[in-house]
């Protein structure tokens, strides 16, 4: 699936968190977990967690015209990493 994003937001996250929206496709190509973001937005949003360059990363995204529009991403905290590894290991 194609990845799209706002370039200004990409540069902000790249500078502040050293994470590049351009790399998000790698997370979706490997084992990852996705849940619907239950907060009230103008659009349907999802939060996915997976590995990217040997780190566990969370990505907030929304479906947009056959693409995934990346909204933001960040490095998982300890609890998020532990839950991800537990679910991944249970999946076989």
PDB file of N, CA, C and O in Angstrom:
ATOM      1  N   UNK A   1       0.842  -1.177   0.000  1.00  0.00           N
ATOM      2  CA  UNK A   1       0.000   0.000   0.000  1.00  0.00           C
ATOM      3  C   UNK A   1       0.891   1.247   0.000  1.00  0.00           C
ATOM      4  O   UNK A   1       1.937   1.283   0.649  1.00  0.00           O
ATOM      5  N   UNK A   2       0.468   2.224  -0.714  1.00  0.00           N
ATOM      6  CA  UNK A   2       1.215   3.472  -0.838  1.00  0.00           C
ATOM      7  C   UNK A   2       1.136   4.285   0.458  1.00  0.00           C
ATOM      8  O   UNK A   2       0.100   4.302   1.123  1.00  0.00           O
ATOM      9  N   UNK A   3       2.220   4.947   0.805  1.00  0.00           N
ATOM     10  CA  UNK A   3       2.298   5.803   1.987  1.00  0.00           C
ATOM     11  C   UNK A   3       2.291   7.256   1.527  1.00  0.00           C
ATOM     12  O   UNK A   3       3.038   7.631   0.623  1.00  0.00           O
ATOM     13  N   UNK A   4       1.442   8.074   2.155  1.00  0.00           N
ATOM     14  CA  UNK A   4       1.426   9.513   1.890  1.00  0.00           C
ATOM     15  C   UNK A   4       1.466  10.243   3.227  1.00  0.00           C
ATOM     16  O   UNK A   4       1.193   9.646   4.268  1.00  0.00           O
ATOM     17  N   UNK A   5       1.801  11.521   3.207  1.00  0.00           N
ATOM     18  CA  UNK A   5       1.924  12.297   4.445  1.00  0.00           C
ATOM     19  C   UNK A   5       2.101  13.768   4.106  1.00  0.00           C
ATOM     20  O   UNK A   5       2.325  14.144   2.955  1.00  0.00           O
ATOM     21  N   UNK A   6       1.992  14.584   5.142  1.00  0.00           N
ATOM     22  CA  UNK A   6       2.284  16.007   5.042  1.00  0.00           C
ATOM     23  C   UNK A   6       3.798  16.179   5.217  1.00  0.00           C
ATOM     24  O   UNK A   6       4.359  15.758   6.229  1.00  0.00           O
ATOM     25  N   UNK A   7       4.446  16.788   4.247  1.00  0.00           N
ATOM     26  CA  UNK A   7       5.914  16.916   4.277  1.00  0.00           C
ATOM     27  C   UNK A   7       6.401  17.728   5.474  1.00  0.00           C
ATOM     28  O   UNK A   7       7.430  17.390   6.058  1.00  0.00           O
ATOM     29  N   UNK A   8       5.688  18.789   5.854  1.00  0.00           N
ATOM     30  CA  UNK A   8       6.111  19.588   7.016  1.00  0.00           C
ATOM     31  C   UNK A   8       6.071  18.758   8.291  1.00  0.00           C
ATOM     32  O   UNK A   8       6.977  18.851   9.119  1.00  0.00           O
ATOM     33  N   UNK A   9       5.022  17.941   8.457  1.00  0.00           N
ATOM     34  CA  UNK A   9       4.922  17.079   9.634  1.00  0.00           C
ATOM     35  C   UNK A   9       6.021  16.018   9.611  1.00  0.00           C
ATOM     36  O   UNK A   9       6.598  15.701  10.652  1.00  0.00           O
ATOM     37  N   UNK A  10       6.314  15.467   8.432  1.00  0.00           N
ATOM     38  CA  UNK A  10       7.392  14.483   8.300  1.00  0.00           C
ATOM     39  C   UNK A  10       8.713  15.068   8.782  1.00  0.00           C
ATOM     40  O   UNK A  10       9.441  14.426   9.539  1.00  0.00           O
ATOM     41  N   UNK A  11       9.021  16.279   8.347  1.00  0.00           N
ATOM     42  CA  UNK A  11      10.286  16.915   8.728  1.00  0.00           C
ATOM     43  C   UNK A  11      10.340  17.213  10.221  1.00  0.00           C
ATOM     44  O   UNK A  11      11.399  17.101  10.838  1.00  0.00           O
ATOM     45  N   UNK A  12       9.211  17.591  10.801  1.00  0.00           N
ATOM     46  CA  UNK A  12       9.152  17.856  12.241  1.00  0.00           C
ATOM     47  C   UNK A  12       9.442  16.582  13.034  1.00  0.00           C
ATOM     48  O   UNK A  12      10.252  16.598  13.961  1.00  0.00           O
ATOM     49  N   UNK A  13       8.780  15.475  12.672  1.00  0.00           N
ATOM     50  CA  UNK A  13       8.987  14.202  13.375  1.00  0.00           C
ATOM     51  C   UNK A  13      10.409  13.689  13.134  1.00  0.00           C
ATOM     52  O   UNK A  13      11.033  13.143  14.043  1.00  0.00           O
ATOM     53  N   UNK A  14      10.914  13.860  11.931  1.00  0.00           N
ATOM     54  CA  UNK A  14      12.283  13.439  11.624  1.00  0.00           C
ATOM     55  C   UNK A  14      13.284  14.189  12.501  1.00  0.00           C
ATOM     56  O   UNK A  14      14.226  13.592  13.023  1.00  0.00           O
ATOM     57  N   UNK A  15      13.082  15.481  12.661  1.00  0.00           N
ATOM     58  CA  UNK A  15      13.981  16.303  13.476  1.00  0.00           C
ATOM     59  C   UNK A  15      13.854  15.983  14.966  1.00  0.00           C
ATOM     60  O   UNK A  15      14.859  15.822  15.658  1.00  0.00           O
ATOM     61  N   UNK A  16      12.623  15.891  15.454  1.00  0.00           N
ATOM     62  CA  UNK A  16      12.387  15.721  16.888  1.00  0.00           C
ATOM     63  C   UNK A  16      12.572  14.286  17.377  1.00  0.00           C
ATOM     64  O   UNK A  16      13.007  14.067  18.507  1.00  0.00           O
ATOM     65  N   UNK A  17      12.236  13.285  16.514  1.00  0.00           N
ATOM     66  CA  UNK A  17      12.222  11.889  16.969  1.00  0.00           C
ATOM     67  C   UNK A  17      13.139  10.977  16.168  1.00  0.00           C
ATOM     68  O   UNK A  17      13.259   9.790  16.474  1.00  0.00           O
ATOM     69  N   UNK A  18      13.783  11.524  15.147  1.00  0.00           N
ATOM     70  CA  UNK A  18      14.659  10.744  14.267  1.00  0.00           C
ATOM     71  C   UNK A  18      13.927   9.561  13.638  1.00  0.00           C
ATOM     72  O   UNK A  18      14.507   8.490  13.458  1.00  0.00           O
ATOM     73  N   UNK A  19      12.654   9.759  13.305  1.00  0.00           N
ATOM     74  CA  UNK A  19      11.841   8.761  12.617  1.00  0.00           C
ATOM     75  C   UNK A  19      11.328   9.373  11.329  1.00  0.00           C
ATOM     76  O   UNK A  19      10.873  10.517  11.316  1.00  0.00           O
ATOM     77  N   UNK A  20      11.401   8.608  10.239  1.00  0.00           N
ATOM     78  CA  UNK A  20      11.045   9.129   8.928  1.00  0.00           C
ATOM     79  C   UNK A  20       9.784   8.446   8.409  1.00  0.00           C
ATOM     80  O   UNK A  20       9.736   7.222   8.295  1.00  0.00           O
ATOM     81  N   UNK A  21       8.771   9.239   8.098  1.00  0.00           N
ATOM     82  CA  UNK A  21       7.534   8.694   7.545  1.00  0.00           C
ATOM     83  C   UNK A  21       7.811   7.864   6.299  1.00  0.00           C
ATOM     84  O   UNK A  21       7.069   6.926   6.006  1.00  0.00           O
ATOM     85  N   UNK A  22       8.865   8.195   5.564  1.00  0.00           N
ATOM     86  CA  UNK A  22       9.211   7.429   4.362  1.00  0.00           C
ATOM     87  C   UNK A  22       9.481   5.955   4.677  1.00  0.00           C
ATOM     88  O   UNK A  22       9.347   5.104   3.797  1.00  0.00           O
ATOM     89  N   UNK A  23       9.857   5.647   5.911  1.00  0.00           N
ATOM     90  CA  UNK A  23      10.173   4.269   6.303  1.00  0.00           C
ATOM     91  C   UNK A  23       8.955   3.486   6.789  1.00  0.00           C
ATOM     92  O   UNK A  23       9.068   2.287   7.043  1.00  0.00           O
ATOM     93  N   UNK A  24       7.808   4.122   6.924  1.00  0.00           N
ATOM     94  CA  UNK A  24       6.633   3.485   7.525  1.00  0.00           C
ATOM     95  C   UNK A  24       6.195   2.228   6.778  1.00  0.00           C
ATOM     96  O   UNK A  24       5.689   1.296   7.403  1.00  0.00           O
ATOM     97  N   UNK A  25       6.372   2.180   5.481  1.00  0.00           N
ATOM     98  CA  UNK A  25       5.948   1.004   4.702  1.00  0.00           C
ATOM     99  C   UNK A  25       6.629  -0.259   5.215  1.00  0.00           C
ATOM    100  O   UNK A  25       6.024  -1.331   5.192  1.00  0.00           O
ATOM    101  N   UNK A  26       7.874  -0.157   5.678  1.00  0.00           N
ATOM    102  CA  UNK A  26       8.597  -1.318   6.204  1.00  0.00           C
ATOM    103  C   UNK A  26       7.869  -1.919   7.407  1.00  0.00           C
ATOM    104  O   UNK A  26       7.820  -3.140   7.557  1.00  0.00           O
ATOM    105  N   UNK A  27       7.309  -1.070   8.255  1.00  0.00           N
ATOM    106  CA  UNK A  27       6.583  -1.550   9.427  1.00  0.00           C
ATOM    107  C   UNK A  27       5.375  -2.371   8.989  1.00  0.00           C
ATOM    108  O   UNK A  27       5.102  -3.425   9.562  1.00  0.00           O
ATOM    109  N   UNK A  28       4.650  -1.896   7.977  1.00  0.00           N
ATOM    110  CA  UNK A  28       3.442  -2.582   7.520  1.00  0.00           C
ATOM    111  C   UNK A  28       3.746  -3.866   6.758  1.00  0.00           C
ATOM    112  O   UNK A  28       2.871  -4.724   6.642  1.00  0.00           O
ATOM    113  N   UNK A  29       4.951  -4.022   6.241  1.00  0.00           N
ATOM    114  CA  UNK A  29       5.323  -5.219   5.497  1.00  0.00           C
ATOM    115  C   UNK A  29       5.683  -6.392   6.400  1.00  0.00           C
ATOM    116  O   UNK A  29       5.708  -7.537   5.948  1.00  0.00           O
ATOM    117  N   UNK A  30       5.961  -6.119   7.664  1.00  0.00           N
ATOM    118  CA  UNK A  30       6.341  -7.158   8.626  1.00  0.00           C
ATOM    119  C   UNK A  30       5.188  -7.365   9.622  1.00  0.00           C
ATOM    120  O   UNK A  30       4.130  -6.749   9.494  1.00  0.00           O
ATOM    121  N   UNK A  31       5.405  -8.230  10.604  1.00  0.00           N
ATOM    122  CA  UNK A  31       4.389  -8.437  11.632  1.00  0.00           C
ATOM    123  C   UNK A  31       4.106  -7.114  12.328  1.00  0.00           C
ATOM    124  O   UNK A  31       5.026  -6.426  12.770  1.00  0.00           O
ATOM    125  N   UNK A  32       2.837  -6.766  12.422  1.00  0.00           N
ATOM    126  CA  UNK A  32       2.421  -5.567  13.140  1.00  0.00           C
ATOM    127  C   UNK A  32       1.003  -5.770  13.656  1.00  0.00           C
ATOM    128  O   UNK A  32       0.280  -6.652  13.192  1.00  0.00           O
ATOM    129  N   UNK A  33       0.625  -4.958  14.603  1.00  0.00           N
ATOM    130  CA  UNK A  33      -0.718  -4.982  15.177  1.00  0.00           C
ATOM    131  C   UNK A  33      -1.368  -3.639  14.905  1.00  0.00           C
ATOM    132  O   UNK A  33      -0.710  -2.600  14.952  1.00  0.00           O
ATOM    133  N   UNK A  34      -2.656  -3.663  14.623  1.00  0.00           N
ATOM    134  CA  UNK A  34      -3.367  -2.421  14.336  1.00  0.00           C
ATOM    135  C   UNK A  34      -4.685  -2.410  15.090  1.00  0.00           C
ATOM    136  O   UNK A  34      -5.386  -3.420  15.158  1.00  0.00           O
ATOM    137  N   UNK A  35      -5.014  -1.255  15.656  1.00  0.00           N
ATOM    138  CA  UNK A  35      -6.317  -1.077  16.294  1.00  0.00           C
ATOM    139  C   UNK A  35      -6.883   0.276  15.867  1.00  0.00           C
ATOM    140  O   UNK A  35      -6.147   1.199  15.518  1.00  0.00           O
ATOM    141  N   UNK A  36      -8.183   0.360  15.906  1.00  0.00           N
ATOM    142  CA  UNK A  36      -8.858   1.616  15.600  1.00  0.00           C
ATOM    143  C   UNK A  36      -8.619   2.598  16.740  1.00  0.00           C
ATOM    144  O   UNK A  36      -8.701   2.218  17.908  1.00  0.00           O
ATOM    145  N   UNK A  37      -8.330   3.836  16.422  1.00  0.00           N
ATOM    146  CA  UNK A  37      -8.190   4.891  17.424  1.00  0.00           C
ATOM    147  C   UNK A  37      -9.600   5.341  17.783  1.00  0.00           C
ATOM    148  O   UNK A  37     -10.309   5.890  16.939  1.00  0.00           O
ATOM    149  N   UNK A  38     -10.008   5.117  19.011  1.00  0.00           N
ATOM    150  CA  UNK A  38     -11.378   5.388  19.425  1.00  0.00           C
ATOM    151  C   UNK A  38     -11.696   6.839  19.710  1.00  0.00           C
ATOM    152  O   UNK A  38     -12.845   7.171  20.001  1.00  0.00           O
ATOM    153  N   UNK A  39     -10.706   7.712  19.634  1.00  0.00           N
ATOM    154  CA  UNK A  39     -10.981   9.119  19.901  1.00  0.00           C
ATOM    155  C   UNK A  39     -11.790   9.730  18.758  1.00  0.00           C
ATOM    156  O   UNK A  39     -11.827   9.189  17.653  1.00  0.00           O
ATOM    157  N   UNK A  40     -12.426  10.848  19.033  1.00  0.00           N
ATOM    158  CA  UNK A  40     -13.322  11.483  18.070  1.00  0.00           C
ATOM    159  C   UNK A  40     -12.552  12.438  17.155  1.00  0.00           C
ATOM    160  O   UNK A  40     -12.126  13.515  17.571  1.00  0.00           O
ATOM    161  N   UNK A  41     -12.387  12.017  15.904  1.00  0.00           N
ATOM    162  CA  UNK A  41     -11.727  12.842  14.886  1.00  0.00           C
ATOM    163  C   UNK A  41     -12.674  12.994  13.696  1.00  0.00           C
ATOM    164  O   UNK A  41     -13.710  12.333  13.634  1.00  0.00           O
ATOM    165  N   UNK A  42     -12.320  13.848  12.774  1.00  0.00           N
ATOM    166  CA  UNK A  42     -13.110  14.039  11.562  1.00  0.00           C
ATOM    167  C   UNK A  42     -12.975  12.846  10.616  1.00  0.00           C
ATOM    168  O   UNK A  42     -13.730  12.726   9.651  1.00  0.00           O
ATOM    169  N   UNK A  43     -12.021  11.970  10.893  1.00  0.00           N
ATOM    170  CA  UNK A  43     -11.724  10.849  10.009  1.00  0.00           C
ATOM    171  C   UNK A  43     -11.457   9.611  10.853  1.00  0.00           C
ATOM    172  O   UNK A  43     -11.181   9.707  12.049  1.00  0.00           O
ATOM    173  N   UNK A  44     -11.540   8.457  10.221  1.00  0.00           N
ATOM    174  CA  UNK A  44     -11.222   7.207  10.892  1.00  0.00           C
ATOM    175  C   UNK A  44      -9.699   7.090  10.994  1.00  0.00           C
ATOM    176  O   UNK A  44      -8.991   7.223   9.996  1.00  0.00           O
ATOM    177  N   UNK A  45      -9.204   6.843  12.205  1.00  0.00           N
ATOM    178  CA  UNK A  45      -7.761   6.717  12.415  1.00  0.00           C
ATOM    179  C   UNK A  45      -7.434   5.372  13.036  1.00  0.00           C
ATOM    180  O   UNK A  45      -8.242   4.774  13.746  1.00  0.00           O
ATOM    181  N   UNK A  46      -6.223   4.917  12.748  1.00  0.00           N
ATOM    182  CA  UNK A  46      -5.728   3.654  13.269  1.00  0.00           C
ATOM    183  C   UNK A  46      -4.355   3.867  13.895  1.00  0.00           C
ATOM    184  O   UNK A  46      -3.616   4.777  13.521  1.00  0.00           O
ATOM    185  N   UNK A  47      -4.033   3.004  14.861  1.00  0.00           N
ATOM    186  CA  UNK A  47      -2.708   3.008  15.481  1.00  0.00           C
ATOM    187  C   UNK A  47      -2.117   1.624  15.250  1.00  0.00           C
ATOM    188  O   UNK A  47      -2.703   0.613  15.636  1.00  0.00           O
ATOM    189  N   UNK A  48      -0.957   1.593  14.620  1.00  0.00           N
ATOM    190  CA  UNK A  48      -0.254   0.342  14.366  1.00  0.00           C
ATOM    191  C   UNK A  48       1.052   0.342  15.138  1.00  0.00           C
ATOM    192  O   UNK A  48       1.687   1.382  15.315  1.00  0.00           O
ATOM    193  N   UNK A  49       1.439  -0.832  15.592  1.00  0.00           N
ATOM    194  CA  UNK A  49       2.708  -0.997  16.289  1.00  0.00           C
ATOM    195  C   UNK A  49       3.471  -2.127  15.613  1.00  0.00           C
ATOM    196  O   UNK A  49       2.899  -3.167  15.286  1.00  0.00           O
ATOM    197  N   UNK A  50       4.749  -1.917  15.410  1.00  0.00           N
ATOM    198  CA  UNK A  50       5.579  -2.925  14.773  1.00  0.00           C
ATOM    199  C   UNK A  50       7.036  -2.528  14.863  1.00  0.00           C
ATOM    200  O   UNK A  50       7.383  -1.518  15.476  1.00  0.00           O
ATOM    201  N   UNK A  51       7.885  -3.331  14.246  1.00  0.00           N
ATOM    202  CA  UNK A  51       9.316  -3.065  14.294  1.00  0.00           C
ATOM    203  C   UNK A  51       9.774  -2.329  13.040  1.00  0.00           C
ATOM    204  O   UNK A  51       9.326  -2.602  11.926  1.00  0.00           O
ATOM    205  N   UNK A  52      10.673  -1.399  13.264  1.00  0.00           N
ATOM    206  CA  UNK A  52      11.255  -0.614  12.188  1.00  0.00           C
ATOM    207  C   UNK A  52      12.697  -0.326  12.568  1.00  0.00           C
ATOM    208  O   UNK A  52      12.965   0.364  13.552  1.00  0.00           O
ATOM    209  N   UNK A  53      13.618  -0.854  11.786  1.00  0.00           N
ATOM    210  CA  UNK A  53      15.045  -0.635  12.041  1.00  0.00           C
ATOM    211  C   UNK A  53      15.423  -0.993  13.487  1.00  0.00           C
ATOM    212  O   UNK A  53      16.057  -0.209  14.193  1.00  0.00           O
ATOM    213  N   UNK A  54      15.016  -2.194  13.904  1.00  0.00           N
ATOM    214  CA  UNK A  54      15.343  -2.741  15.230  1.00  0.00           C
ATOM    215  C   UNK A  54      14.766  -1.956  16.398  1.00  0.00           C
ATOM    216  O   UNK A  54      15.278  -2.040  17.515  1.00  0.00           O
ATOM    217  N   UNK A  55      13.710  -1.195  16.153  1.00  0.00           N
ATOM    218  CA  UNK A  55      13.010  -0.486  17.218  1.00  0.00           C
ATOM    219  C   UNK A  55      11.518  -0.778  17.079  1.00  0.00           C
ATOM    220  O   UNK A  55      11.029  -1.038  15.980  1.00  0.00           O
ATOM    221  N   UNK A  56      10.802  -0.733  18.198  1.00  0.00           N
ATOM    222  CA  UNK A  56       9.347  -0.868  18.144  1.00  0.00           C
ATOM    223  C   UNK A  56       8.772   0.535  18.025  1.00  0.00           C
ATOM    224  O   UNK A  56       9.068   1.418  18.831  1.00  0.00           O
ATOM    225  N   UNK A  57       7.944   0.721  17.001  1.00  0.00           N
ATOM    226  CA  UNK A  57       7.430   2.039  16.640  1.00  0.00           C
ATOM    227  C   UNK A  57       5.906   1.986  16.587  1.00  0.00           C
ATOM    228  O   UNK A  57       5.328   0.975  16.188  1.00  0.00           O
ATOM    229  N   UNK A  58       5.258   3.078  16.990  1.00  0.00           N
ATOM    230  CA  UNK A  58       3.826   3.242  16.805  1.00  0.00           C
ATOM    231  C   UNK A  58       3.593   4.262  15.701  1.00  0.00           C
ATOM    232  O   UNK A  58       4.284   5.277  15.617  1.00  0.00           O
ATOM    233  N   UNK A  59       2.609   3.978  14.858  1.00  0.00           N
ATOM    234  CA  UNK A  59       2.271   4.851  13.732  1.00  0.00           C
ATOM    235  C   UNK A  59       0.774   5.120  13.777  1.00  0.00           C
ATOM    236  O   UNK A  59      -0.030   4.191  13.846  1.00  0.00           O
ATOM    237  N   UNK A  60       0.406   6.393  13.739  1.00  0.00           N
ATOM    238  CA  UNK A  60      -0.996   6.775  13.609  1.00  0.00           C
ATOM    239  C   UNK A  60      -1.224   7.108  12.149  1.00  0.00           C
ATOM    240  O   UNK A  60      -0.467   7.870  11.548  1.00  0.00           O
ATOM    241  N   UNK A  61      -2.285   6.524  11.577  1.00  0.00           N
ATOM    242  CA  UNK A  61      -2.539   6.710  10.154  1.00  0.00           C
ATOM    243  C   UNK A  61      -4.031   6.644   9.865  1.00  0.00           C
ATOM    244  O   UNK A  61      -4.828   6.198  10.691  1.00  0.00           O
ATOM    245  N   UNK A  62      -4.383   7.099   8.672  1.00  0.00           N
ATOM    246  CA  UNK A  62      -5.764   7.044   8.218  1.00  0.00           C
ATOM    247  C   UNK A  62      -5.792   6.578   6.766  1.00  0.00           C
ATOM    248  O   UNK A  62      -4.911   6.939   5.985  1.00  0.00           O
ATOM    249  N   UNK A  63      -6.798   5.779   6.394  1.00  0.00           N
ATOM    250  CA  UNK A  63      -6.904   5.392   4.988  1.00  0.00           C
ATOM    251  C   UNK A  63      -7.283   6.614   4.147  1.00  0.00           C
ATOM    252  O   UNK A  63      -8.153   7.396   4.531  1.00  0.00           O
ATOM    253  N   UNK A  64      -6.633   6.767   3.018  1.00  0.00           N
ATOM    254  CA  UNK A  64      -6.920   7.904   2.151  1.00  0.00           C
ATOM    255  C   UNK A  64      -6.709   7.499   0.711  1.00  0.00           C
ATOM    256  O   UNK A  64      -5.569   7.341   0.275  1.00  0.00           O
ATOM    257  N   UNK A  65      -7.795   7.327  -0.044  1.00  0.00           N
ATOM    258  CA  UNK A  65      -7.751   7.058  -1.479  1.00  0.00           C
ATOM    259  C   UNK A  65      -6.800   5.905  -1.840  1.00  0.00           C
ATOM    260  O   UNK A  65      -5.951   6.046  -2.720  1.00  0.00           O
ATOM    261  N   UNK A  66      -6.951   4.782  -1.160  1.00  0.00           N
ATOM    262  CA  UNK A  66      -6.124   3.620  -1.447  1.00  0.00           C
ATOM    263  C   UNK A  66      -4.720   3.681  -0.877  1.00  0.00           C
ATOM    264  O   UNK A  66      -3.880   2.841  -1.198  1.00  0.00           O
ATOM    265  N   UNK A  67      -4.459   4.669  -0.032  1.00  0.00           N
ATOM    266  CA  UNK A  67      -3.144   4.847   0.590  1.00  0.00           C
ATOM    267  C   UNK A  67      -3.300   4.866   2.102  1.00  0.00           C
ATOM    268  O   UNK A  67      -4.410   4.926   2.631  1.00  0.00           O
ATOM    269  N   UNK A  68      -2.174   4.815   2.779  1.00  0.00           N
ATOM    270  CA  UNK A  68      -2.144   5.069   4.218  1.00  0.00           C
ATOM    271  C   UNK A  68      -1.515   6.440   4.401  1.00  0.00           C
ATOM    272  O   UNK A  68      -0.354   6.652   4.052  1.00  0.00           O
ATOM    273  N   UNK A  69      -2.288   7.370   4.951  1.00  0.00           N
ATOM    274  CA  UNK A  69      -1.757   8.706   5.224  1.00  0.00           C
ATOM    275  C   UNK A  69      -1.217   8.708   6.643  1.00  0.00           C
ATOM    276  O   UNK A  69      -1.975   8.562   7.602  1.00  0.00           O
ATOM    277  N   UNK A  70       0.090   8.875   6.776  1.00  0.00           N
ATOM    278  CA  UNK A  70       0.737   8.870   8.085  1.00  0.00           C
ATOM    279  C   UNK A  70       0.484  10.211   8.769  1.00  0.00           C
ATOM    280  O   UNK A  70       0.694  11.276   8.189  1.00  0.00           O
ATOM    281  N   UNK A  71       0.027  10.129  10.020  1.00  0.00           N
ATOM    282  CA  UNK A  71      -0.244  11.335  10.798  1.00  0.00           C
ATOM    283  C   UNK A  71       0.923  11.624  11.731  1.00  0.00           C
ATOM    284  O   UNK A  71       1.384  12.761  11.825  1.00  0.00           O
ATOM    285  N   UNK A  72       1.400  10.588  12.421  1.00  0.00           N
ATOM    286  CA  UNK A  72       2.571  10.741  13.278  1.00  0.00           C
ATOM    287  C   UNK A  72       3.129   9.365  13.610  1.00  0.00           C
ATOM    288  O   UNK A  72       2.501   8.342  13.337  1.00  0.00           O
ATOM    289  N   UNK A  73       4.300   9.356  14.195  1.00  0.00           N
ATOM    290  CA  UNK A  73       4.905   8.110  14.660  1.00  0.00           C
ATOM    291  C   UNK A  73       5.864   8.418  15.801  1.00  0.00           C
ATOM    292  O   UNK A  73       6.418   9.514  15.886  1.00  0.00           O
ATOM    293  N   UNK A  74       6.052   7.425  16.685  1.00  0.00           N
ATOM    294  CA  UNK A  74       6.956   7.600  17.816  1.00  0.00           C
ATOM    295  C   UNK A  74       7.495   6.254  18.263  1.00  0.00           C
ATOM    296  O   UNK A  74       6.946   5.206  17.926  1.00  0.00           O
ATOM    297  N   UNK A  75       8.578   6.299  19.025  1.00  0.00           N
ATOM    298  CA  UNK A  75       9.180   5.084  19.566  1.00  0.00           C
ATOM    299  C   UNK A  75       8.343   4.594  20.741  1.00  0.00           C
ATOM    300  O   UNK A  75       7.927   5.381  21.590  1.00  0.00           O
ATOM    301  N   UNK A  76       8.102   3.298  20.781  1.00  0.00           N
ATOM    302  CA  UNK A  76       7.294   2.700  21.845  1.00  0.00           C
ATOM    303  C   UNK A  76       8.002   2.822  23.181  1.00  0.00           C
ATOM    304  O   UNK A  76       9.229   2.765  23.261  1.00  0.00           O
ATOM    305  N   UNK A  77       7.205   2.992  24.232  1.00  0.00           N
ATOM    306  CA  UNK A  77       7.781   2.980  25.574  1.00  0.00           C
ATOM    307  C   UNK A  77       7.914   1.527  26.039  1.00  0.00           C
ATOM    308  O   UNK A  77       7.528   0.605  25.319  1.00  0.00           O
ATOM    309  N   UNK A  78       8.450   1.328  27.218  1.00  0.00           N
ATOM    310  CA  UNK A  78       8.726  -0.022  27.716  1.00  0.00           C
ATOM    311  C   UNK A  78       7.467  -0.896  27.716  1.00  0.00           C
ATOM    312  O   UNK A  78       7.502  -2.024  27.226  1.00  0.00           O
ATOM    313  N   UNK A  79       6.371  -0.390  28.254  1.00  0.00           N
ATOM    314  CA  UNK A  79       5.142  -1.166  28.326  1.00  0.00           C
ATOM    315  C   UNK A  79       4.597  -1.524  26.957  1.00  0.00           C
ATOM    316  O   UNK A  79       4.130  -2.643  26.745  1.00  0.00           O
ATOM    317  N   UNK A  80       4.653  -0.586  26.028  1.00  0.00           N
ATOM    318  CA  UNK A  80       4.192  -0.841  24.664  1.00  0.00           C
ATOM    319  C   UNK A  80       5.043  -1.908  23.986  1.00  0.00           C
ATOM    320  O   UNK A  80       4.524  -2.773  23.281  1.00  0.00           O
ATOM    321  N   UNK A  81       6.363  -1.839  24.205  1.00  0.00           N
ATOM    322  CA  UNK A  81       7.265  -2.851  23.626  1.00  0.00           C
ATOM    323  C   UNK A  81       6.964  -4.234  24.190  1.00  0.00           C
ATOM    324  O   UNK A  81       6.886  -5.207  23.440  1.00  0.00           O
ATOM    325  N   UNK A  82       6.795  -4.326  25.502  1.00  0.00           N
ATOM    326  CA  UNK A  82       6.539  -5.611  26.137  1.00  0.00           C
ATOM    327  C   UNK A  82       5.240  -6.239  25.615  1.00  0.00           C
ATOM    328  O   UNK A  82       5.204  -7.434  25.324  1.00  0.00           O
ATOM    329  N   UNK A  83       4.182  -5.440  25.499  1.00  0.00           N
ATOM    330  CA  UNK A  83       2.911  -5.952  24.976  1.00  0.00           C
ATOM    331  C   UNK A  83       3.064  -6.399  23.519  1.00  0.00           C
ATOM    332  O   UNK A  83       2.517  -7.429  23.125  1.00  0.00           O
ATOM    333  N   UNK A  84       3.800  -5.633  22.730  1.00  0.00           N
ATOM    334  CA  UNK A  84       4.006  -6.005  21.332  1.00  0.00           C
ATOM    335  C   UNK A  84       4.740  -7.339  21.233  1.00  0.00           C
ATOM    336  O   UNK A  84       4.311  -8.235  20.507  1.00  0.00           O
ATOM    337  N   UNK A  85       5.859  -7.468  21.972  1.00  0.00           N
ATOM    338  CA  UNK A  85       6.632  -8.710  21.902  1.00  0.00           C
ATOM    339  C   UNK A  85       5.813  -9.906  22.383  1.00  0.00           C
ATOM    340  O   UNK A  85       5.910 -10.994  21.817  1.00  0.00           O
ATOM    341  N   UNK A  86       5.014  -9.707  23.416  1.00  0.00           N
ATOM    342  CA  UNK A  86       4.175 -10.790  23.919  1.00  0.00           C
ATOM    343  C   UNK A  86       3.185 -11.243  22.840  1.00  0.00           C
ATOM    344  O   UNK A  86       3.040 -12.440  22.593  1.00  0.00           O
ATOM    345  N   UNK A  87       2.519 -10.306  22.211  1.00  0.00           N
ATOM    346  CA  UNK A  87       1.547 -10.646  21.152  1.00  0.00           C
ATOM    347  C   UNK A  87       2.241 -11.267  19.940  1.00  0.00           C
ATOM    348  O   UNK A  87       1.727 -12.212  19.342  1.00  0.00           O
ATOM    349  N   UNK A  88       3.397 -10.738  19.585  1.00  0.00           N
ATOM    350  CA  UNK A  88       4.132 -11.281  18.442  1.00  0.00           C
ATOM    351  C   UNK A  88       4.549 -12.722  18.708  1.00  0.00           C
ATOM    352  O   UNK A  88       4.408 -13.592  17.848  1.00  0.00           O
ATOM    353  N   UNK A  89       5.058 -12.959  19.899  1.00  0.00           N
ATOM    354  CA  UNK A  89       5.526 -14.309  20.249  1.00  0.00           C
ATOM    355  C   UNK A  89       4.368 -15.308  20.321  1.00  0.00           C
ATOM    356  O   UNK A  89       4.547 -16.478  19.983  1.00  0.00           O
ATOM    357  N   UNK A  90       3.199 -14.868  20.751  1.00  0.00           N
ATOM    358  CA  UNK A  90       2.031 -15.739  20.801  1.00  0.00           C
ATOM    359  C   UNK A  90       1.492 -16.071  19.416  1.00  0.00           C
ATOM    360  O   UNK A  90       0.836 -17.095  19.221  1.00  0.00           O
ATOM    361  N   UNK A  91       1.779 -15.189  18.451  1.00  0.00           N
ATOM    362  CA  UNK A  91       1.217 -15.384  17.109  1.00  0.00           C
ATOM    363  C   UNK A  91       1.940 -16.494  16.341  1.00  0.00           C
ATOM    364  O   UNK A  91       1.451 -16.976  15.319  1.00  0.00           O
ATOM    365  N   UNK A  92       3.095 -16.887  16.840  1.00  0.00           N
ATOM    366  CA  UNK A  92       3.825 -18.001  16.218  1.00  0.00           C
ATOM    367  C   UNK A  92       4.786 -17.520  15.240  1.00  0.00           C
ATOM    368  O   UNK A  92       5.488 -18.319  14.620  1.00  0.00           O
TER     369      UNK A  92
END
